[in-house]
Amino acid sequence: MATSRSAATARPQQVTPRRRGSVLEQAILAAVLDQLSTVGWNGLTMEGVAAGAQTGKAAVYRRWSSKEELVADALRAGLPEVGEAPDHGSVREDLYQLCRRIRAAMYSKPGCALRAVLHECDDETTAERFRALIISGVAEPASRLFLEVVRRGIKRGDVRADATGSLVGDVMPAILMYRSKVCGSEWPDAEIGEMVDQIMVPLLRPGPPSPLRGTRDGS
């Protein structure tokens, strides 16, 4: 018996320190992203998140009443910010670097998790909520930075003065989204460079007005 007691004393059980407040909340949100990357939206449960965060299910439910609320907060907190508009003295280089930054956000763990949720979620109301996260977390900040790059180019004289319209601002995000969703592209650097060189730079370059510009009937 003495030998058994001394062995137990020599190998004390490790006890996980109890986390509280923001530390526990961050652990739970991180567990959500891990769960989404392994089991997806359909396989994610509050119990699984609690186990991943090494806490009790009650601790999760005290903070979030539903799976939708929990996932939305995890994605909102996890999406990386796109930062300030790049400024390399060239509209071509600025657009190229901005696209690479947007790609990094969308292919980060939160970005991949968000796209997985949109792909799997069958409830249209819930899916619309997560689509709004893409708009507010990535699309709108990217559009703001794009317009900043364009306005800076206008001041330098290498971008036409009327290139600040919303349709022009939609071209680059629309191409990136189409190539990603329809063609399965992960936006390699070479493809981003081709898009900027073959579409965006010619679109923005100063030149003579279009024959259709300023007419009502296109004649």
Backbone as a ProteinNet text record, in pm:
[ID]
protein_1_A
[PRIMARY]
MATSRSAATARPQQVTPRRRGSVLEQAILAAVLDQLSTVGWNGLTMEGVAAGAQTGKAAVYRRWSSKEELVADALRAGLPEVGEAPDHGSVREDLYQLCRRIRAAMYSKPGCALRAVLHECDDETTAERFRALIISGVAEPASRLFLEVVRRGIKRGDVRADATGSLVGDVMPAILMYRSKVCGSEWPDAEIGEMVDQIMVPLLRPGPPSPLRGTRDGS
[TERTIARY]
82.3	0	86	197.9	286.5	344.2	381.6	436.5	334.3	207.6	101	75.6	75.2	50.1	164.4	287.2	401.9	404.7	360.1	355.8	252.1	137.1	32	77.2	155.9	206.9	307.7	385.8	489.9	431.8	310.7	249.5	115	115.9	-10.8	-84.3	-218	-298.4	-287.3	-273.6	-268.6	-410.2	-428.8	-560.1	-557.8	-651.4	-660.6	-711.5	-636.6	-682.7	-815.5	-900.8	-1033.2	-1022.5	-1075.7	-1071	-1203.1	-1196.4	-1316	-1314.3	-1426.9	-1437.1	-1391.9	-1315.3	-1275.6	-1184	-1104.3	-1014.6	-1096.4	-1200.2	-1286.3	-1362.7	-1412.2	-1486.8	-1400.4	-1274.4	-1184.7	-1158.1	-1146.3	-1126	-1247.2	-1366.4	-1488.4	-1496.9	-1469.3	-1476.4	-1372.4	-1253.5	-1151.2	-1195.3	-1263	-1312.7	-1418.5	-1497.3	-1598	-1530.8	-1426	-1356.5	-1291.8	-1236.1	-1177.1	-1283.6	-1400.8	-1508.7	-1558.3	-1573.3	-1619.8	-1521.8	-1392.7	-1292.2	-1282.7	-1336.7	-1328	-1462	-1568.6	-1698.5	-1799.7	-1766.2	-1855.5	-1973.6	-2058.4	-2176.6	-2272	-2300	-2397.7	-2350.2	-2220.5	-2169.2	-2137.8	-2138.9	-2104	-2216.6	-2181.8	-2278.4	-2223	-2311.9	-2269	-2185.2	-2222.4	-2146.7	-2004.9	-1992.6	-1860.6	-1772.9	-1834.5	-1759.8	-1711.6	-1799.4	-1761.5	-1645.3	-1650.5	-1541	-1411.1	-1420.3	-1300.9	-1240.2	-1325.3	-1277.8	-1243	-1261.6	-1234.3	-1312.9	-1443.5	-1531.3	-1664.3	-1756	-1885.2	-1983.7	-2081.4	-2182.2	-2258.6	-2280.1	-2353.8	-2281.2	-2148.1	-2070.4	-2092.7	-2113.4	-2140.4	-2281.2	-2379	-2518.1	-2542.8	-2463.6	-2480.7	-2447.2	-2361.7	-2315.7	-2386.8	-2421.6	-2487.2	-2606.8	-2721	-2843.2	-2862.8	-2788.3	-2807.8	-2677.3	-2676.9	-2562	-2537.6	-2644.4	-2630.9	-2563	-2605.8	-2545.3	-2397.4	-2364.3	-2226.5	-2137.5	-2182.7	-2103	-2086.1	-2192.7	-2183.5	-2079.3	-2077	-1978.3	-1837.3	-1821.3	-1688.7	-1634.3	-1720	-1676.4	-1648.7	-1734.4	-1716.5	-1585.7	-1556.5	-1434.7	-1309.7	-1324.9	-1207.2	-1163.3	-1254.5	-1216.2	-1108.2	-996.6	-889.8	-930.3	-883.1	-911.2	-821.8	-874.9	-797.6	-698.8	-707.1	-607.4	-626.7	-517.9	-520.2	-495.4	-534.8	-514	-364.8	-317.9	-176.5	-140.9	-18.6	26.1	168.4	178.9	308.9	340.4	258.6	281.3	234.1	163.1	116	-18.4	-118.3	-250.2	-243.9	-157	-143	-93.4	12.4	69.3	-24.1	-91.6	-185.3	-300.3	-356.8	-466.8	-419.8	-300.9	-245.6	-228.8	-171.7	-150.3	-282	-376.7	-508.1	-578.6	-571.4	-632.6	-567.5	-437.3	-367.9	-410.2	-435.1	-478.2	-619.6	-708.1	-844.3	-841.4	-756.1	-741.8	-699.5	-604.8	-558.6	-673.3	-761	-874.6	-972.5	-1003	-1102.5	-1052.8	-920.6	-867.6	-803.1	-825.1	-787.6	-882.9	-852.2	-942	-1083.5	-1102.3	-1239.4	-1305.2	-1226.9	-1283.3	-1329.3	-1247.6	-1286.3	-1407.6	-1410.3	-1524.2	-1651.8	-1642.7	-1760.2	-1812.8	-1723.5	-1768.2	-1827	-1772.5	-1827.7	-1969	-1991.4	-2125.4	-2224.1	-2184.8	-2273.6	-2304.8	-2207.9	-2225.9	-2320.7	-2315.6	-2390.9	-2524.5	-2535.6	-2655.1	-2777.3	-2881.4	-3002.3	-3107.5	-3098.5	-3197	-3163	-3252.6	-3222.6	-3202.8	-3279	-3263.9	-3126.4	-3083.4	-2952	-2842.1	-2857.9	-2758	-2744.4	-2857.2	-2853.3	-2776.9	-2790	-2716.8	-2566.6	-2524.3	-2381.7	-2331.5	-2417.5	-2378.4	-2355.2	-2435.2	-2416.1	-2280.6	-2230.1	-2097.4	-1988.8	-2004.7	-1908.6	-1910.7	-2032.2	-2044.1	-1980.3	-2015.7	-1965.5	-1819.8	-1778	-1643.3	-1537	-1576.3	-1476.6	-1512.4	-1634.8	-1669.8	-1670.3	-1737.4	-1743.6	-1607.6	-1527.4	-1392.7	-1307.8	-1318.4	-1241	-1283.8	-1414.9	-1464.7	-1415.2	-1413.5	-1363.7	-1216.5	-1136.7	-995	-975	-1057.8	-1048.1	-1071.3	-1175.9	-1204.9	-1093.5	-1032.1	-920.1	-802.6	-775.3	-668.1	-700.3	-826.4	-867.8	-856	-903.1	-896.4	-751.8	-665.4	-524.4	-466.8	-510.6	-465.7	-516.4	-638.5	-691.7	-606	-566.2	-481.5	-346.7	-293.3	-165	-180.5	-303	-326.8	-321.6	-309.5	-303.1	-434.7	-542	-675	-773	-867.4	-964.7	-1054.4	-1097.3	-1164.1	-1300.5	-1366.6	-1501.8	-1502.8	-1391.4	-1379.8	-1420.3	-1494.6	-1530.5	-1672.7	-1738.5	-1874.7	-1881.4	-2000.3	-2016.5	-1999.3	-2038.3	-2022.1	-1876	-1794.9	-1650.6	-1594.5	-1642.2	-1594.4	-1635.3	-1741.8	-1789.4	-1715.5	-1641.6	-1580.6	-1482.2	-1389.1	-1284.7	-1342.4	-1426.8	-1485.8	-1570.3	-1641.7	-1726	-1642.4	-1530.5	-1443.4	-1383.7	-1337.7	-1278.3	-1380.2	-1502.8	-1605.2	-1642.6	-1656.3	-1691	-1582.1	-1458	-1348.5	-1337.9	-1373.2	-1366	-1480.5	-1604.1	-1721.7	-1749	-1735.3	-1771.7	-1654.5	-1535.9	-1418.7	-1331.9	-1360.9	-1283.2	-1142.4	-1119.6	-986.8	-958.7	-833.8	-791.1	-709	-725.7	-664.4	-512.4	-443.2	-296.5	-246.2	-124.7	-69.9	-72.9	-42.5	-39.1	-176.5	-281.1	-416.7	-458.3	-419.7	-448.7	-378.5	-252.4	-177.8	-242.2	-290.8	-357	-485	-561.8	-685.2	-656.5	-557	-523.1	-471.9	-382.6	-319.9	-414.7	-498.8	-582.2	-719	-763.8	-899	-898.1	-842	-855.1	-774.7	-649.9	-568.3	-625.7	-660.9	-724.3	-856.3	-933.1	-1060.9	-1041.7	-938.1	-916.9	-830.4	-757.3	-660.9	-730.6	-674.5	-734.1	-733.4	-833.6	-841.8	-955.8	-977.9	-1089	-1221.6	-1323.7	-1454.5	-1515.1	-1590.9	-1659.7	-1764.3	-1786.4	-1891.6	-2029.9	-2051.3	-2183	-2199.3	-2088.4	-2097.1	-2163.2	-2259.5	-2324.8	-2448.8	-2480.5	-2600.7	-2709.4	-2833.3	-2945.7	-2991.4	-2978.8	-3031.3	-2921.7	-2794	-2683.9	-2653.9	-2718.5	-2696.4	-2588.2
-120	0	125.4	119.9	235.1	267.5	158.1	179	242.1	195.4	249.1	395.7	431.3	571.6	660.3	614.1	696.6	716.6	611.7	626.7	729.5	726	823.4	964.5	976	1107.6	1158.3	1067	1106.9	1149.1	1101.8	1134.8	1201.9	1326.4	1395.3	1422.1	1418.3	1446.9	1593.9	1616.4	1753.7	1809.3	1926.8	1990.2	2111.3	2114.8	2228.9	2350.1	2460.7	2579.5	2630	2672.8	2719.9	2858.6	2872.6	3001.3	3073.6	3204.6	3285.4	3402.1	3471	3597.2	3587.1	3687.7	3697	3583	3530.9	3419.6	3297.6	3267.8	3154.4	3180.3	3301.6	3332.3	3315.7	3360.2	3344.3	3197.3	3115.9	2972.3	2908.8	2952.9	2899.1	2939.3	3065.8	3112.2	3041.3	3018.2	2944.6	2801.1	2741	2604	2596.9	2702.3	2706.2	2697.5	2776.8	2775.6	2640.6	2580	2446.7	2344.7	2353	2259.9	2277.6	2401.6	2426.3	2372	2378.3	2330.6	2179	2110.9	1964.3	1896.9	1942.6	1875.6	1959.6	2086.1	2170.3	2222	2297.8	2357.3	2250.3	2152.3	2050.1	1965.4	1944.3	1861	1936.5	2069	2147.8	2144	2119.4	2120	2202.5	2249	2323.1	2233.2	2104.6	2010.7	1992.8	1981.9	1966.1	2088.7	2207.4	2331.5	2335.9	2300.5	2300.6	2205.2	2087.4	1992	2045.6	2109.8	2166	2277.8	2354.4	2464.5	2418.6	2288.5	2230.8	2302.9	2316.8	2377.7	2301.9	2342.5	2277.3	2336.4	2256.5	2303.5	2422.4	2424.1	2534.4	2666.8	2662.8	2786.4	2844.2	2758.6	2805	2863.6	2791.9	2837.2	2964.4	2988.3	3113.7	3235.2	3215.5	3327.2	3334.2	3219.1	3214.1	3120.2	3168.5	3089.7	2991.6	3008.8	2921.5	2902.8	2800.5	2771.6	2886.7	2944	3053.9	3174.7	3210.8	3324.5	3298.9	3179.1	3144.5	3150.3	3089.1	3087.4	3228.2	3307.5	3444.4	3524.4	3513.3	3585.8	3535.6	3404.6	3348.8	3398.2	3401.2	3447.4	3597.1	3671	3816	3851.5	3781.1	3809.5	3760	3655.4	3592.5	3648.4	3708.4	3757.1	3864.2	3846.6	3947.5	4076	4187.2	4315.8	4333.9	4402.3	4421.8	4536.9	4615.1	4718.5	4843.8	4917	5042.4	5015.5	5111.2	5098	5096.8	5003.7	5002.1	5126.9	5171.7	5292.2	5269.3	5220.8	5193.7	5290.4	5395	5493.6	5450.6	5339	5286.6	5220.9	5257.2	5197.7	5047.7	5007.1	4864.8	4787.7	4835.3	4763.9	4770.9	4883.4	4896.4	4796.9	4784.3	4689.9	4545.9	4516.5	4381.6	4343.3	4433	4404.3	4399.9	4483.3	4481.1	4347.4	4296.6	4166.9	4055.2	4059.5	3957	3963.3	4083.5	4098.9	4044.2	4070.3	4017.1	3864.5	3811.5	3665.9	3607.3	3672.6	3622.6	3619.3	3719.9	3722.8	3610.8	3588.8	3490	3346.7	3326.3	3191.5	3170.7	3264.7	3242.7	3139.1	3088.8	2990.6	3045.5	3168.6	3221.2	3237.3	3280.5	3296.8	3164.9	3061.3	2928	2876.3	2902.6	2859	2928.9	3056.6	3132.2	3078	3048.3	2993.6	2853.4	2776.2	2643.1	2653.6	2750.3	2771	2806.6	2897.2	2938.2	2821.1	2733.4	2619.3	2515.1	2496.7	2389.2	2433	2558.7	2603.1	2602.5	2530.2	2518.3	2624.8	2682.3	2781.9	2916.1	2968.2	3088.1	3209.9	3220.7	3335.6	3334.4	3218.4	3206.7	3230.1	3173.1	3191.7	3338.7	3409.6	3551.8	3630	3588.4	3654.7	3638.7	3519.6	3497.2	3564.3	3574.4	3650.5	3796.6	3847.2	3985.5	4003.1	3896.4	3904	3920.7	3851.8	3867.7	4011.3	4066.7	4203.3	4302.5	4292.4	4389.3	4364.2	4236.9	4205.4	4207.9	4185.2	4178	4268.6	4254.2	4324.4	4476.6	4526.2	4671	4732.3	4672.7	4728.2	4723.4	4615.5	4605.7	4712.7	4737.7	4841	4978.8	5002.7	5131.9	5151.3	5047	5056.9	5070.6	5001.2	5013	5157.6	5219.5	5358.1	5452.2	5421.9	5504.9	5494.3	5373	5352.2	5427.4	5420.2	5486.8	5638.5	5692.4	5838.3	5886.2	5807.8	5843.2	5840.9	5744.3	5736.9	5853.4	5899.4	6015.6	6138.2	6155.9	6270.8	6263.6	6141.7	6127.1	6143.4	6127.7	6140.3	6010	5895.2	5768.1	5689.9	5754.5	5695	5800.3	5759.4	5854.7	5909.6	6032.1	6104.8	6048.4	5976	5927.5	5780	5731.8	5589.1	5555.8	5645.4	5622.1	5569.8	5534.4	5484	5346	5310.8	5183.6	5064.8	5079.1	4968.3	4937.3	5040.6	5018.7	4949.6	4992	4931.3	4786.1	4745.1	4606.9	4510	4561.7	4474.3	4376.5	4426.7	4340.7	4237.7	4277.6	4176.5	4073.9	4118.1	4025.5	3919.6	3960.9	3864.9	3767.2	3818.6	3731.3	3630.8	3675.8	3586.3	3481.3	3523.9	3429.1	3323.5	3367	3271.8	3175.5	3224.3	3138.9	3038.6	3085.9	3000.6	2911	2965.4	2890.7	2809.7	2869.5	2804.4	2732.2	2751.2	2683.7	2739.1	2860.3	2919.8	2964	2950.4	3002	3129.2	3195.7	3324.9	3321.6	3242.2	3247	3384	3418.1	3549.8	3579.4	3478.6	3501.2	3539.6	3476.9	3508.1	3647.5	3684.4	3820	3921.5	3895.5	3986	4001.3	3890	3896.3	3978.3	3961.1	4036.6	4186.5	4222.2	4363.8	4421.3	4347.7	4399.3	4400.9	4298	4283.6	4349.4	4372	4427.2	4559.3	4558.4	4675.6	4794.7	4774.1	4887.3	4947.9	4868	4929.5	4998.4	4942.4	5002.8	5139.2	5153.3	5276.3	5378.2	5334.6	5422.5	5541.8	5662.5	5779.8	5762	5816.4	5806.2	5889.9	5885.9	5964.3	5909.5	5993.2	5946.6	5846	5754.3	5655.1	5722.7	5672	5731.1	5722.7	5626	5610.7	5698.2	5748	5822.4	5957.5	5991.9	6121.4	6120.3	6005.6	5998.3	5923.9	5948.4	5884	5756.8	5755.1	5641.5	5552.8	5587.2	5507.7	5531.7	5629.5	5654.9	5759.4
0	0	0	78.3	86.1	-50.4	-121.5	-255	-348.2	-337.9	-422.7	-393.5	-262.3	-226.3	-273.7	-260	-299.8	-450.6	-528.8	-673.5	-714.7	-644.1	-674.7	-642.7	-531.2	-492.8	-593.2	-650.6	-745.6	-880	-912.7	-1041.3	-1018.3	-971.7	-945.2	-1076.5	-1071.8	-1189.4	-1228.3	-1357.8	-1406.2	-1413.8	-1358.8	-1354.9	-1447.5	-1542.4	-1633	-1557.2	-1558.7	-1485.6	-1539.6	-1451	-1491	-1551.2	-1671.9	-1740.6	-1724.7	-1723.8	-1705.1	-1803.8	-1809.4	-1882.8	-2027.4	-2071	-2210.8	-2252.6	-2160.2	-2193.5	-2234	-2157.3	-2189.8	-2319	-2337.6	-2459	-2583.4	-2576.9	-2690.5	-2719.5	-2614.7	-2633.5	-2701.3	-2663.1	-2723.8	-2870.6	-2901.5	-3040	-3126.9	-3071.4	-3146.1	-3171.6	-3074.5	-3090.6	-3199.9	-3214.2	-3320.7	-3457.2	-3478.8	-3607.6	-3633.1	-3528.9	-3543.9	-3582.3	-3517.8	-3547.5	-3691.1	-3734.7	-3870.4	-3973.9	-3943.4	-4039	-4044.4	-3943.3	-3939.8	-3967.4	-3902.2	-3918.2	-3995.9	-4023.8	-4101	-4020.6	-4090.4	-4026.6	-3975.4	-4057.3	-4018.7	-3901.7	-3889.2	-3780.8	-3654.1	-3660.6	-3542.8	-3440.3	-3314.1	-3204	-3088.9	-3003.7	-2885	-2793.8	-2788	-2705.2	-2758.5	-2891.6	-2951.3	-2930.7	-2940.8	-2916.9	-2771.6	-2678.2	-2537	-2512	-2572.6	-2555.1	-2613.1	-2730.6	-2791.4	-2709.7	-2641.7	-2557.6	-2416.6	-2389.3	-2257.3	-2147.4	-2174.8	-2076.3	-2077.5	-1993.2	-1987.6	-2086.7	-2126.5	-2220.7	-2163.8	-2033.8	-1972.3	-1990.8	-1990.4	-2008.6	-2147	-2246.2	-2382	-2390.7	-2335.7	-2344.3	-2262.9	-2160.8	-2084.8	-2170	-2267.4	-2349.9	-2484.9	-2539	-2670	-2661.6	-2703.4	-2691.3	-2805.6	-2914	-3029.7	-3104.9	-3185.3	-3272.2	-3369.3	-3423.1	-3518.5	-3456.4	-3334	-3264.8	-3238.3	-3195.3	-3162.5	-3285.9	-3394.8	-3516.5	-3573	-3570.9	-3622.4	-3545.4	-3413.3	-3333	-3360	-3376.3	-3402.9	-3536.7	-3637.5	-3768.9	-3768.2	-3701	-3694.7	-3623.6	-3515.7	-3439.4	-3510.1	-3592.7	-3652.2	-3784.8	-3862.5	-3994.6	-3983.5	-4052.3	-4044	-4113.4	-4063.5	-4125.9	-4248.4	-4349.8	-4472.2	-4460	-4352.5	-4326	-4408.8	-4426.9	-4501.7	-4649.6	-4732.2	-4875.8	-4906.9	-4990.8	-5028.2	-5107.6	-5093.6	-5164.2	-5212.9	-5338	-5398.1	-5512.1	-5525.3	-5630.5	-5767.3	-5776.5	-5904.3	-5882.5	-5962.9	-5946.4	-5974.3	-6065.6	-6097.6	-5975.7	-5914.4	-5800.1	-5679.2	-5661.2	-5548.9	-5561.9	-5681.8	-5702.3	-5684.9	-5733	-5720.4	-5573.2	-5494.9	-5352.8	-5276.2	-5315.7	-5250	-5274.4	-5396.2	-5425.8	-5345.3	-5331.1	-5253.2	-5106.1	-5057.4	-4918.9	-4899.3	-4995.5	-4988.3	-4994.3	-5079.7	-5088.1	-4954.4	-4887.6	-4757.3	-4657.2	-4661.8	-4569.6	-4599.5	-4726.6	-4763.1	-4746.1	-4751	-4734.7	-4598	-4506.9	-4367.7	-4308.9	-4189.8	-4128.4	-4111.3	-4061.1	-4052.4	-4189.3	-4289.1	-4422.2	-4481.5	-4466.7	-4515.2	-4438.6	-4307.6	-4226.7	-4272	-4301.3	-4346	-4477.9	-4571.2	-4698.9	-4682.1	-4588.6	-4561.5	-4506.3	-4418.6	-4362.8	-4473.3	-4560.3	-4668.6	-4761.4	-4779.8	-4869.1	-4809.1	-4676.8	-4612.9	-4553.8	-4518	-4445.8	-4538.3	-4496.6	-4578	-4544.5	-4427	-4386	-4449.9	-4532.1	-4609	-4520	-4413	-4322.7	-4257.9	-4211.4	-4149.7	-4251.7	-4370.9	-4476.1	-4513	-4517.8	-4550.5	-4444.3	-4320.3	-4212.7	-4232.5	-4273.4	-4292.6	-4420	-4521.3	-4640.6	-4603.9	-4511.5	-4466.3	-4399.7	-4335.8	-4275.2	-4381.2	-4493.7	-4602.7	-4653.4	-4665.4	-4716.2	-4620.2	-4492.3	-4395.1	-4356.8	-4357.1	-4311.3	-4418.5	-4544.1	-4651.7	-4768.6	-4823.2	-4946.3	-4928.9	-4825	-4806.2	-4774.1	-4682.9	-4661.6	-4788.3	-4866.3	-4990.2	-5089	-5098.8	-5189.1	-5147.8	-5017.5	-4967.9	-5005.1	-4989	-5022.7	-5172.9	-5251.6	-5397.5	-5440.4	-5386	-5423.1	-5378.1	-5265.6	-5220.1	-5316.5	-5362.7	-5460.8	-5589.6	-5633.7	-5757.3	-5743.7	-5632.6	-5614.5	-5610.2	-5550.1	-5547.1	-5689	-5769.5	-5908.2	-5990.9	-5961.3	-6032.1	-6004.6	-5879.3	-5844.2	-5914.7	-5934.5	-6003.6	-6153.7	-6205.3	-6347.8	-6424.5	-6355.2	-6426.9	-6420.6	-6370.5	-6368.4	-6419.2	-6503	-6557.1	-6445.7	-6460.9	-6353.3	-6316.9	-6408.8	-6382.4	-6339.6	-6286	-6253.7	-6110.6	-6047.1	-5906.9	-5890.1	-5998.5	-5989.5	-5926.5	-5876	-5806.5	-5900.2	-6027.3	-6121.2	-6146.7	-6158.3	-6174.7	-6051.5	-5934.1	-5810.7	-5794.7	-5865.1	-5854.3	-5945.3	-6043.9	-6144.3	-6081.7	-6005.5	-5948	-5851.1	-5752.1	-5663.8	-5739.2	-5844.4	-5919.9	-5990.7	-6048.3	-6116.4	-6017	-5904.3	-5803.1	-5751.7	-5726.7	-5675.6	-5779.9	-5905.6	-6011.9	-6027.5	-6032.5	-6051.7	-5934.1	-5816.3	-5697.8	-5693.9	-5710.6	-5692	-5812.4	-5931.9	-6052.1	-6106.1	-6104.8	-6164.8	-6062.2	-5934.2	-5831.5	-5813.8	-5859.7	-5848.1	-5704.6	-5662.5	-5532.3	-5548.5	-5661.8	-5689.5	-5678.2	-5756.8	-5753.5	-5797.5	-5757.4	-5789.2	-5938.2	-6020.1	-6164.6	-6217.3	-6165.5	-6209.8	-6164.7	-6044	-5996.8	-6086	-6120.6	-6207.5	-6344.2	-6400.7	-6530.9	-6523.7	-6417.4	-6403.7	-6395.6	-6316.3	-6301.2	-6432.6	-6501.3	-6623	-6742.8	-6753.8	-6872.8	-6860.1	-6736.6	-6719.2	-6642.6	-6522	-6436.5	-6487.4	-6523.7	-6570.3	-6698.5	-6801	-6919.4	-6887.7	-6794.9	-6758.2	-6693.6	-6613.7	-6537.8	-6611.2	-6712	-6779.2	-6844.1	-6831.1	-6897.3	-7048.8	-7115.2	-7260.4	-7311.2	-7441	-7498.4	-7450.5	-7438.6	-7392.5	-7488.5	-7433.8	-7516.2	-7602.4	-7727.4	-7812.3	-7748.6	-7659.2	-7597.4	-7474.7	-7422.1	-7297.1	-7321.9	-7237.9	-7247.7	-7336.4	-7402.6	-7485.3	-7412.5	-7444.2	-7377.6	-7448.5	-7579.1	-7652.5	-7710.3	-7683.8	-7734	-7881.2	-7943.1	-8085	-8104.4
[MASK]
+++++++++++++++++++++++++++++++++++++++++++++++++++++++++++++++++++++++++++++++++++++++++++++++++++++++++++++++++++++++++++++++++++++++++++++++++++++++++++++++++++++++++++++++++++++++++++++++++++++++++++++++++++++++++++

